[in-house]
Amino acid sequence: MGFDALTAEKIGHYVYALVDPRQHLTDSRTGEIIANSKVPFYIGKGVENRVFEHVACALKEPTENDKYDLIREIRGSGKDVEHYILRHGLNSREATEVEATLIDFARMTGLPVVNVAGGYHSGSVGYMSTDEVIQMNNAPPLTELSEGHVIININKTYEKASGPDAIYDATRASWVISKRRISTIDHVLSEYRGIIREVFKVAEWYPVPAHDRSGKPTTRWAFSGEVAEPSIREKYRNRAISKKRGDRHSVRFKL
């Protein structure tokens, strides 16, 4: 499956959605399935035949991830992944902005998208409450990061956490940090959407077995600890951090 050469040339950059044909939206008032509704599980941008490459890769490569596993599950059920172009005729920058907006919208509304990365710059200009926008634009900047302190971005993990310990649970596990550095880290700053939300004092770091994107065994690190002492907490909490455009690092040792 793919676009012919003339179509690929004319549509330029585009934003697309992969849809699971087995899923439909339900009316919250009546509980009835909404006819002809579509539930995307992946949103992306591309040119030429990018939209079709995910299915081809899932069927050809043994790599395991949420996207490929779901594609194989759909095909195994006797169905085909549905492909939709959401907007075309864009330039590269426009496609990037549209993709980011749709990923943020999907996550805000609870659509089960399996995108690993959030939309471009979603941490700083992506979806947030009006209170968060006000806080982000009025929080004093963080100008110093002491030795032994690390900033961990929890944009992805916090959205999956819940309860009174949500920030701690989203922060404590599990991260790609060199073994050499682990012994030097005694405080962890939790950054969510550009603001330091909490500071934790580390009691212990411990290894967590994991696999990299190629399936090779690797080690991530997690910690146990508690909310930092008041003097440290007051120094960092509710401070804004600046990021360079395109910075998606989860762990930062310097500003």
LOSE-366400 format. One record per residue: residue in one letter; x, y, z of N, C-alpha, C, O in turn. Coordinates in steps of 0.02 Angstrom, whole numbers, padded with zeros to 5 digits, always signed. Last residue first. Layout:
LOSE-366400
aXYZXYZXYZXYZ/...
//
This chain:
LOSE-366400
l+01086+01183+01716+01035+01226+01686+01055+01247+01615+01018+01283+01582/k+01126+01008+01734+01143+01078+01735+01088+01118+01701+01050+01091+01661/f+01076+00883+01725+01123+00895+01780+01146+00968+01783+01182+00987+01829/r+00923+00807+01686+00968+00864+01675+01011+00874+01737+00987+00874+01794/v+00825+00693+01597+00869+00703+01654+00919+00758+01640+00952+00757+01588/s+00757+00697+01477+00719+00683+01538+00759+00699+01601+00730+00715+01652/h+00768+00808+01341+00803+00767+01389+00761+00758+01452+00732+00806+01477/r+00726+00882+01235+00680+00831+01260+00713+00786+01312+00688+00732+01326/d+00733+01034+01158+00764+00995+01212+00713+00947+01241+00662+00968+01269/g+00678+01120+01065+00689+01051+01045+00720+01007+01098+00733+00948+01085/r+00757+01262+01128+00706+01236+01081+00725+01165+01059+00781+01153+01035/k+00811+01245+01295+00825+01262+01226+00773+01229+01182+00748+01175+01197/k+00720+01302+01436+00745+01248+01395+00760+01275+01325+00727+01320+01300/s+00716+01358+01606+00715+01372+01534+00745+01313+01497+00789+01279+01522/i+00608+01334+01743+00671+01320+01710+00663+01334+01636+00610+01322+01606/a+00538+01414+01886+00533+01397+01815+00603+01383+01787+00651+01416+01805/r+00494+01352+02048+00538+01392+02005+00531+01367+01933+00520+01308+01920/n+00427+01273+02139+00389+01325+02103+00433+01375+02065+00413+01431+02052/r+00573+01238+02238+00503+01225+02220+00469+01286+02190+00479+01342+02212/y+00702+01279+02280+00689+01257+02212+00616+01254+02191+00599+01267+02133/k+00705+01325+02411+00753+01352+02364+00733+01337+02291+00746+01378+02247/e+00617+01248+02481+00599+01317+02468+00645+01349+02416+00625+01396+02381/r+00692+01129+02491+00628+01130+02455+00609+01202+02435+00588+01214+02378/i+00797+01163+02573+00810+01143+02504+00747+01149+02462+00749+01173+02405/s+00729+01195+02691+00775+01243+02662+00790+01228+02589+00795+01273+02547/p+00649+01076+02721+00619+01141+02702+00667+01189+02668+00647+01222+02620/e+00711+00925+02644+00707+00969+02701+00685+01039+02678+00699+01058+02622/a+00610+00835+02521+00671+00866+02547+00658+00911+02606+00602+00933+02618/v+00515+00689+02538+00516+00760+02522+00575+00792+02557+00588+00779+02615/e+00615+00539+02514+00561+00578+02545+00567+00650+02523+00617+00671+02494/g+00651+00382+02432+00669+00442+02469+00608+00476+02499+00556+00445+02507/s+00726+00278+02311+00677+00285+02365+00699+00346+02405+00759+00360+02411/f+00746+00273+02132+00767+00290+02200+00709+00286+02248+00651+00289+02229/a+00816+00190+01987+00760+00218+02025+00785+00234+02095+00838+00210+02116/w+00886+00169+01824+00894+00180+01896+00832+00212+01926+00800+00254+01896/r+00914+00036+01704+00891+00102+01723+00897+00108+01799+00912+00059+01833/t+01012-00061+01598+00994-00045+01667+00971+00027+01673+01004+00073+01649/t+00973-00181+01468+01009-00123+01495+00986-00111+01566+00944-00149+01592/p+00965-00292+01330+00958-00280+01402+01001-00221+01425+01057-00212+01402/k+00897-00239+01174+00956-00259+01211+00948-00245+01286+00925-00190+01304/g+00797-00188+01097+00783-00249+01134+00842-00275+01175+00836-00327+01207/s+00817-00067+01043+00834-00123+01000+00820-00190+01034+00831-00243+01004/r+00787+00019+01146+00741+00015+01089+00756-00042+01042+00711-00065+01006/d+00832-00079+01294+00833-00019+01252+00789-00030+01191+00756-00082+01186/h+00756-00139+01443+00781-00153+01376+00781-00087+01337+00737-00045+01345/a+00799-00168+01618+00758-00141+01564+00787-00162+01497+00837-00198+01494/p+00807-00175+01796+00821-00207+01731+00773-00180+01678+00714-00170+01691/v+00861-00050+01897+00799-00079+01871+00814-00110+01803+00832-00073+01756/p+00956-00019+02047+00951-00032+01975+00884-00065+01957+00855-00102+01997/y+00932+00117+02164+00936+00045+02150+00924+00033+02075+00886+00070+02043/w+00977+00234+02290+00967+00219+02219+00972+00144+02209+01012+00111+02242/e+00908+00305+02437+00943+00249+02405+00927+00247+02330+00869+00258+02311/a+00861+00428+02475+00887+00383+02527+00929+00328+02496+00980+00306+02525/v+00857+00592+02416+00867+00521+02399+00894+00483+02459+00944+00502+02490/k+00733+00708+02434+00797+00687+02459+00804+00612+02449+00762+00574+02471/f+00646+00800+02309+00652+00741+02351+00724+00729+02372+00771+00738+02333/v+00534+00928+02271+00605+00910+02279+00608+00852+02327+00577+00853+02380/e+00414+00981+02146+00433+00953+02211+00507+00936+02211+00538+00930+02158/r+00402+01056+02030+00342+01044+02070+00358+01018+02140+00321+01030+02187/i+00470+01173+01931+00491+01124+01981+00433+01115+02030+00416+01161+02068/i+00403+01188+01767+00403+01212+01836+00427+01156+01883+00407+01098+01875/g+00392+01132+01640+00435+01190+01649+00439+01218+01719+00473+01267+01730/r+00308+01020+01656+00288+01076+01613+00327+01140+01630+00298+01195+01633/y+00386+00975+01799+00327+00960+01759+00306+01023+01723+00288+01074+01754/e+00521+00907+01884+00499+00961+01839+00440+00938+01796+00444+00887+01762/s+00584+00875+02036+00533+00852+01990+00508+00910+01948+00477+00957+01974/l+00748+00849+02084+00697+00900+02073+00648+00876+02020+00669+00857+01965/v+00832+00756+02204+00800+00754+02138+00745+00807+02135+00701+00809+02179/h+00988+00736+02286+00922+00768+02283+00897+00767+02211+00935+00776+02164/d+01105+00665+02270+01071+00659+02335+01003+00694+02336+00964+00684+02383/i+01216+00587+02166+01152+00621+02167+01117+00611+02235+01102+00554+02254/t+01328+00510+02156+01338+00581+02172+01273+00619+02181+01273+00677+02200/s+01299+00382+02117+01323+00390+02185+01331+00464+02206+01339+00479+02265/i+01266+00404+01979+01215+00386+02028+01238+00401+02099+01200+00429+02139/r+01373+00422+01893+01339+00480+01920+01294+00464+01979+01284+00505+02023/r+01412+00292+01858+01461+00337+01889+01427+00397+01922+01450+00420+01974/k+01304+00242+01792+01319+00216+01859+01368+00261+01896+01365+00267+01957/s+01204+00364+01708+01264+00323+01713+01277+00301+01785+01262+00338+01832/i+01032+00341+01682+01084+00381+01714+01146+00336+01720+01140+00277+01735/v+00876+00332+01636+00941+00315+01607+00992+00365+01635+00995+00422+01614/w+00756+00285+01763+00790+00333+01720+00858+00307+01694+00892+00267+01727/s+00588+00257+01810+00657+00233+01811+00693+00268+01753+00663+00279+01701/a+00555+00325+01973+00577+00272+01928+00551+00285+01857+00501+00319+01846/r+00519+00442+02044+00568+00396+02073+00593+00343+02025+00648+00317+02034/t+00418+00520+01986+00488+00543+01986+00537+00488+02002+00593+00489+01976/a+00294+00468+02003+00313+00485+01935+00387+00502+01930+00416+00499+01875/d+00291+00455+02141+00290+00395+02101+00312+00409+02029+00345+00367+01998/y+00289+00593+02176+00344+00550+02197+00347+00487+02153+00401+00468+02130/i+00167+00631+02118+00229+00663+02096+00289+00620+02115+00335+00611+02075/a+00074+00547+02187+00082+00544+02114+00148+00574+02091+00181+00545+02048/d+00029+00524+02314+00101+00516+02301+00118+00516+02227+00169+00490+02206/p-00110+00535+02309-00071+00586+02346+00004+00582+02334+00040+00632+02343/g-00160+00488+02139-00158+00484+02211-00112+00535+02243-00079+00573+02208/s-00066+00434+01992-00125+00461+02026-00117+00454+02101-00073+00418+02124/a+00016+00435+01830+00014+00424+01902-00050+00454+01932-00084+00493+01899/k+00022+00473+01700-00001+00404+01713-00008+00390+01788-00037+00339+01807/e+00073+00599+01704+00006+00591+01675-00022+00521+01688-00083+00511+01686/y+00201+00576+01749+00152+00606+01795+00081+00597+01770+00035+00589+01809/t+00274+00529+01639+00258+00483+01693+00205+00511+01741+00168+00472+01771/k+00284+00643+01552+00253+00580+01530+00230+00538+01589+00174+00512+01590/n+00343+00745+01633+00284+00758+01591+00247+00694+01572+00186+00692+01575/i+00449+00749+01719+00399+00697+01730+00336+00709+01688+00282+00684+01705/n+00622+00769+01718+00559+00790+01687+00508+00733+01692+00522+00677+01671/i+00729+00802+01848+00698+00749+01809+00631+00773+01784+00588+00795+01822/i+00882+00869+01892+00813+00885+01873+00787+00829+01830+00818+00810+01780/v+00988+00844+02033+00970+00828+01964+00897+00847+01953+00856+00842+01998/h+01127+00881+02138+01056+00888+02123+01044+00875+02049+01085+00892+02007/g+01262+00883+02155+01226+00827+02185+01151+00830+02174+01115+00787+02199/e+01276+01059+02164+01309+00994+02152+01270+00939+02188+01247+00949+02244/s+01129+01158+02124+01186+01139+02165+01215+01071+02146+01180+01030+02114/l+01085+01269+02010+01074+01199+02025+01136+01172+02060+01189+01166+02030/e+01008+01426+01984+01064+01387+02011+01043+01316+02026+00988+01304+02051/t+00895+01488+01940+00959+01513+01915+01019+01473+01939+01075+01485+01917/l+00733+01477+01893+00784+01441+01930+00851+01460+01900+00863+01450+01840/p+00626+01623+01892+00669+01574+01859+00717+01540+01907+00739+01570+01956/p+00462+01629+01966+00531+01655+01961+00577+01602+01931+00567+01543+01943/a+00311+01617+01873+00358+01585+01919+00428+01615+01911+00450+01625+01854/n+00230+01667+01776+00245+01711+01832+00294+01680+01882+00316+01714+01928/n+00205+01573+01680+00227+01639+01657+00243+01687+01714+00268+01742+01701/m+00162+01464+01754+00222+01458+01713+00250+01526+01694+00310+01535+01691/q+00043+01513+01811+00100+01496+01854+00164+01494+01814+00216+01519+01837/i-00037+01528+01696-00021+01586+01738+00041+01573+01780+00085+01615+01786/v-00042+01395+01654-00014+01446+01609+00007+01507+01649+00060+01536+01638/e-00106+01336+01763-00037+01317+01747-00004+01367+01701+00056+01381+01708/d-00232+01394+01751-00192+01407+01811-00118+01391+01799-00074+01427+01822/t-00276+01339+01632-00262+01410+01634-00221+01429+01695-00179+01474+01692/s-00187+01183+01602-00243+01222+01628-00225+01296+01627-00167+01314+01623/m-00116+01135+01444-00113+01143+01517-00172+01184+01539-00204+01218+01498/y-00034+01078+01298-00096+01088+01336-00082+01091+01411-00040+01054+01437/g+00125+01164+01264+00072+01116+01252+00013+01127+01299+00009+01177+01334/v+00236+01237+01286+00180+01272+01256+00122+01225+01240+00075+01245+01205/s+00320+01149+01358+00320+01221+01373+00262+01258+01344+00239+01307+01373/g+00299+01018+01317+00310+01032+01388+00304+01105+01405+00286+01122+01462/s+00291+01018+01179+00229+01012+01217+00238+01028+01291+00191+01049+01324/h+00388+01026+01081+00384+01081+01130+00322+01077+01173+00300+01128+01201/y+00297+00913+00984+00355+00958+00986+00342+01016+01033+00293+01052+01026/g+00205+00795+01084+00212+00840+01028+00271+00887+01039+00293+00898+01095/g+00293+00659+01163+00240+00708+01158+00251+00751+01097+00302+00744+01062/a+00340+00493+01111+00357+00563+01127+00295+00607+01122+00251+00594+01081/v+00262+00380+01085+00312+00379+01138+00328+00449+01160+00330+00464+01220/n+00091+00359+01053+00152+00398+01037+00199+00397+01096+00179+00413+01153/v-00027+00295+01068+00032+00261+01094+00096+00297+01075+00150+00268+01080/v-00185+00356+01123-00129+00359+01076-00066+00330+01109-00055+00338+01169/p-00326+00342+01169-00271+00296+01185-00214+00297+01135-00196+00245+01107/l-00390+00495+01231-00385+00449+01176-00322+00406+01184-00270+00432+01204/g-00404+00591+01331-00401+00521+01350-00401+00472+01292-00412+00412+01303/t-00396+00724+01306-00462+00694+01303-00463+00619+01319-00516+00588+01320/m-00258+00745+01313-00303+00781+01358-00371+00748+01362-00402+00746+01415/r-00211+00666+01208-00194+00648+01277-00239+00682+01327-00257+00653+01378/a-00264+00737+01098-00281+00666+01109-00268+00646+01181-00309+00612+01211/f-00202+00861+01113-00274+00856+01118-00296+00785+01132-00341+00773+01173/d-00067+00825+01092-00088+00854+01157-00163+00847+01166-00186+00830+01221/i-00078+00782+00959-00056+00735+01011-00077+00760+01080-00102+00722+01121/l-00119+00902+00898-00164+00844+00898-00143+00792+00950-00186+00761+00981/t-00007+00985+00917-00073+01004+00943-00119+00944+00948-00155+00937+00998/a+00092+00914+00847+00099+00925+00919+00032+00942+00951+00015+00917+01004/e+00043+00921+00714+00053+00856+00748+00054+00865+00823+00021+00828+00860/v+00048+01059+00693-00016+01025+00692-00011+00957+00728-00055+00939+00767/e+00188+01081+00702+00142+01114+00749+00074+01079+00752+00046+01071+00805/t+00236+01002+00595+00260+00991+00663+00212+01020+00714+00198+00988+00764/a+00174+01062+00486+00158+00993+00502+00178+00976+00574+00142+00941+00609/e+00237+01187+00488+00165+01183+00499+00145+01112+00519+00103+01103+00564/r+00369+01148+00456+00354+01180+00521+00280+01175+00537+00261+01161+00594/s+00355+01095+00324+00380+01054+00379+00361+01083+00448+00339+01046+00492/n+00194+01145+00254+00267+01143+00254+00290+01106+00316+00248+01087+00358/l+00053+01052+00188+00087+01092+00238+00162+01097+00223+00189+01057+00184/g-00035+00969+00123-00017+01031+00091+00019+01079+00138+00015+01140+00128/h-00154+00906+00247-00097+00900+00202-00086+00967+00166-00122+01015+00178/r-00221+00826+00388-00209+00890+00354-00148+00881+00309-00098+00853+00329/l-00251+00692+00408-00289+00743+00445-00280+00813+00415-00326+00854+00417/i-00273+00544+00330-00234+00606+00325-00277+00661+00357-00333+00674+00334/y-00278+00382+00400-00314+00444+00384-00265+00502+00380-00221+00509+00423/h-00292+00208+00390-00248+00265+00383-00288+00327+00363-00326+00325+00315/e-00324+00067+00490-00350+00118+00445-00305+00179+00447-00281+00199+00500/v-00266-00099+00490-00258-00031+00517-00285+00018+00466-00272+00012+00407/d-00383-00230+00467-00327-00190+00442-00326-00123+00477-00378-00094+00491/k-00422-00388+00547-00437-00320+00525-00374-00287+00498-00319-00312+00506/g-00391-00507+00604-00422-00510+00538-00440-00442+00511-00471-00437+00458/s-00319-00502+00717-00392-00508+00725-00429-00512+00659-00490-00519+00657/g-00192-00475+00675-00207-00543+00697-00281-00555+00706-00304-00613+00704/r-00200-00338+00653-00194-00383+00595-00211-00455+00614-00240-00492+00574/i-00207-00298+00787-00261-00282+00740-00259-00329+00681-00311-00356+00660/e-00084-00347+00834-00146-00371+00864-00205-00358+00817-00248-00401+00809/r+00006-00271+00761+00005-00344+00751-00060-00374+00779-00088-00421+00750/i-00025-00146+00815-00034-00158+00743-00038-00233+00730-00081-00255+00692/l+00014-00166+00947-00056-00154+00931-00071-00166+00857-00123-00193+00839/d+00153-00183+00932+00112-00236+00962+00039-00228+00945+00004-00277+00930/y+00191-00059+00881+00197-00118+00839+00155-00176+00866+00124-00213+00828/k+00157+00024+00995+00131+00036+00928+00132-00027+00885+00082-00047+00856/d+00228-00028+01105+00155-00023+01107+00125-00016+01037+00073-00046+01022/n+00353-00143+01043+00333-00082+01077+00258-00076+01071+00226-00116+01037/e+00477-00248+00987+00416-00244+01027+00409-00175+01056+00454-00151+01091/t+00542-00302+00831+00542-00252+00885+00475-00250+00920+00422-00251+00889/p+00550-00382+00721+00530-00414+00784+00525-00365+00843+00507-00385+00898/e+00481-00319+00566+00531-00317+00618+00506-00350+00683+00446-00347+00697/k+00369-00334+00481+00434-00358+00459+00484-00364+00516+00525-00410+00516/l+00258-00280+00537+00252-00348+00511+00319-00378+00492+00326-00439+00487/a+00302-00154+00572+00276-00198+00625+00273-00271+00601+00284-00317+00640/c+00334-00098+00448+00387-00112+00497+00363-00162+00550+00401-00206+00570/a+00206-00087+00390+00257-00126+00357+00312-00145+00406+00336-00202+00405/v+00145+00001+00481+00119-00067+00473+00172-00112+00441+00182-00168+00463/h+00226+00115+00460+00220+00084+00527+00196+00012+00522+00223-00032+00555/e+00216+00164+00329+00276+00128+00348+00270+00091+00415+00304+00041+00426/f+00111+00244+00290+00103+00171+00282+00161+00131+00311+00156+00070+00317/v+00152+00374+00311+00093+00350+00346+00086+00274+00343+00058+00244+00389/r+00259+00394+00219+00272+00385+00291+00212+00354+00327+00222+00311+00370/n+00267+00414+00082+00228+00357+00108+00240+00343+00182+00230+00287+00205/e+00277+00588+00078+00275+00529+00036+00236+00472+00070+00177+00482+00086/v+00302+00639+00249+00297+00653+00178+00296+00586+00141+00312+00534+00170/g+00228+00672+00412+00275+00643+00364+00266+00669+00294+00228+00715+00282/k+00175+00639+00579+00183+00684+00522+00232+00652+00474+00273+00611+00494/g+00048+00557+00683+00116+00573+00660+00115+00622+00603+00062+00645+00580/i-00031+00464+00807-00033+00525+00766+00038+00542+00746+00084+00541+00788/y-00120+00318+00849-00055+00349+00836-00065+00409+00790-00103+00406+00742/f-00246+00279+00867-00199+00255+00917-00129+00282+00905-00083+00271+00945/p-00409+00355+00851-00339+00349+00830-00296+00320+00886-00307+00334+00945/v-00562+00302+00820-00519+00309+00878-00446+00300+00857-00424+00244+00846/k-00709+00366+00745-00643+00338+00736-00601+00351+00799-00604+00406+00827/s-00882+00334+00713-00830+00367+00752-00764+00329+00743-00763+00268+00735/n-00992+00276+00652-00939+00303+00609-00884+00340+00647-00844+00375+00616/a-01097+00304+00792-01088+00276+00725-01033+00314+00687-01029+00375+00690/i-01055+00279+00953-01066+00333+00904-01048+00306+00835-00991+00289+00822/i-01138+00166+01057-01082+00178+01013-01100+00232+00963-01155+00231+00935/e-01217+00222+01209-01220+00193+01142-01158+00211+01102-01128+00265+01110/g-01226+00286+01327-01186+00225+01326-01186+00191+01258-01157+00137+01251/t-01288+00406+01342-01330+00348+01328-01293+00282+01331-01323+00229+01336/r-01186+00495+01380-01254+00502+01408-01295+00439+01400-01332+00420+01445/s-01071+00468+01310-01069+00464+01383-01137+00468+01416-01146+00447+01473/d-01060+00368+01172-01096+00426+01198-01100+00420+01274-01128+00372+01300/t-00901+00308+01124-00965+00294+01155-00996+00358+01182-00961+00399+01212/l-00803+00272+00979-00820+00314+01036-00890+00297+01060-00933+00274+01022/h-00727+00114+00940-00772+00169+00924-00785+00209+00987-00780+00183+01043/q-00616-00008+00870-00634+00038+00924-00679+00095+00898-00671+00119+00842/r-00575-00080+00764-00616-00116+00814-00643-00069+00868-00687-00088+00907/p-00488-00008+00688-00558-00014+00665-00603-00049+00714-00664-00048+00706/d-00380+00107+00745-00399+00038+00759-00473+00030+00740-00516+00059+00773/v-00286+00216+00642-00348+00202+00678-00359+00127+00685-00348+00088+00638/l-00166+00342+00631-00179+00270+00623-00237+00252+00668-00238+00271+00727/a-00164+00500+00551-00183+00460+00609-00190+00387+00588-00217+00372+00535/y-00053+00635+00499-00096+00577+00489-00115+00544+00555-00085+00558+00607/v-00005+00776+00407-00014+00747+00474-00066+00692+00467-00117+00701+00433/y+00119+00814+00280+00051+00802+00304+00053+00775+00375+00105+00754+00400/h+00200+00895+00143+00201+00873+00213+00130+00865+00238+00085+00904+00220/g+00127+00851-00016+00180+00882+00024+00185+00853+00094+00175+00793+00104/i+00035+00813-00110+00011+00823-00042+00064+00854+00003+00047+00880+00056/k+00104+00798-00233+00055+00852-00224+00036+00864-00152+00021+00921-00133/e+00186+00685-00221+00215+00750-00236+00167+00807-00219+00189+00858-00192/a+00094+00584-00197+00147+00598-00147+00177+00666-00158+00193+00702-00110/t+00023+00587-00318-00010+00604-00255+00041+00624-00203+00032+00674-00168/l+00124+00543-00407+00092+00609-00417+00059+00632-00352+00065+00690-00333/a+00158+00414-00361+00208+00468-00362+00177+00537-00367+00200+00584-00336/d+00034+00345-00250+00069+00349-00314+00113+00411-00314+00105+00455-00272/f+00054+00285-00084+00032+00337-00130+00068+00329-00196+00126+00308-00198/g+00023+00112-00038+00061+00173-00039+00032+00223-00088-00010+00205-00129/m+00042-00060+00000+00000+00000+00000+00044+00062+00000+00095+00064+00034/
//
